[in-house]
Amino acid sequence: MSALGGSWWPLWIEPEWMQKLAHLTITAWGMDAFSDLLIYNRGLSDVWLEIGILGLYGAVCFTVGLIFFKFKEE
């Protein structure tokens, strides 16, 4: 997923359909935020969408983990 999400190469060199598919991964959202902050010299106010999606992704994964985690009494 790292290669698809843009960690190995920039997303803009991938075909358009692959760029859209890449945003199903958490990596693409993180790399978009990093690129905006570090390369394009944008501010924190410009990456709120990416931060929100990353937070939502984390909350969903945490909730799924709580649902499937079973405590074992010994």
C-alpha positions in Angstrom: 0.0 0.0 0.0 3.0 2.3 0.5 3.8 2.3 -3.2 0.1 2.8 -4.2 -0.3 5.6 -1.6 2.6 7.7 -2.8 5.4 6.8 -0.4 7.7 5.4 -3.0 7.0 7.9 -5.8 4.7 10.9 -6.2 1.1 10.3 -7.0 1.1 12.7 -9.9 3.2 10.3 -12.0 0.5 7.6 -11.7 -2.5 7.3 -14.0 -5.5 9.2 -12.9 -7.5 6.1 -12.0 -4.6 4.9 -9.8 -4.5 8.3 -8.1 -8.2 7.9 -7.1 -7.6 4.4 -6.0 -4.6 5.5 -3.9 -6.9 7.6 -1.7 -8.4 4.5 -0.3 -5.2 4.0 1.6 -4.1 5.9 4.7 -0.7 6.5 3.1 -2.0 8.8 0.4 -3.7 11.1 2.8 -0.6 11.4 5.0 1.6 12.0 2.0 -0.7 14.7 0.7 -0.5 16.5 4.0 3.3 16.2 4.2 3.7 17.4 0.6 1.5 20.4 1.2 3.3 21.3 4.4 6.9 20.6 3.4 7.1 21.0 -0.4 4.4 23.5 -1.2 4.9 25.6 1.9 1.3 25.6 2.9 0.1 26.0 6.4 -1.8 23.8 8.9 -5.0 25.4 7.9 -4.6 24.0 4.4 -4.4 20.4 5.5 -7.4 20.1 7.8 -9.2 17.8 5.3 -6.3 15.3 5.4 -6.0 15.6 9.2 -9.7 14.9 9.6 -9.6 11.9 7.3 -6.6 10.5 9.1 -8.4 11.0 12.4 -11.5 9.4 11.1 -9.5 6.4 9.8 -7.9 6.0 13.2 -11.2 6.2 15.0 -12.8 3.6 12.7 -9.8 1.2 13.2 -9.9 1.8 16.9 -13.6 1.0 17.1 -13.2 -2.1 15.0 -10.4 -3.2 17.3 -12.6 -2.7 20.4 -15.4 -4.7 18.8 -13.2 -7.7 17.9 -10.9 -7.7 20.9 -11.8 -10.3 23.5 -10.5 -10.2 27.0 -9.5 -13.7 28.2 -10.2 -14.5 31.8 -7.8 -17.0 33.3 
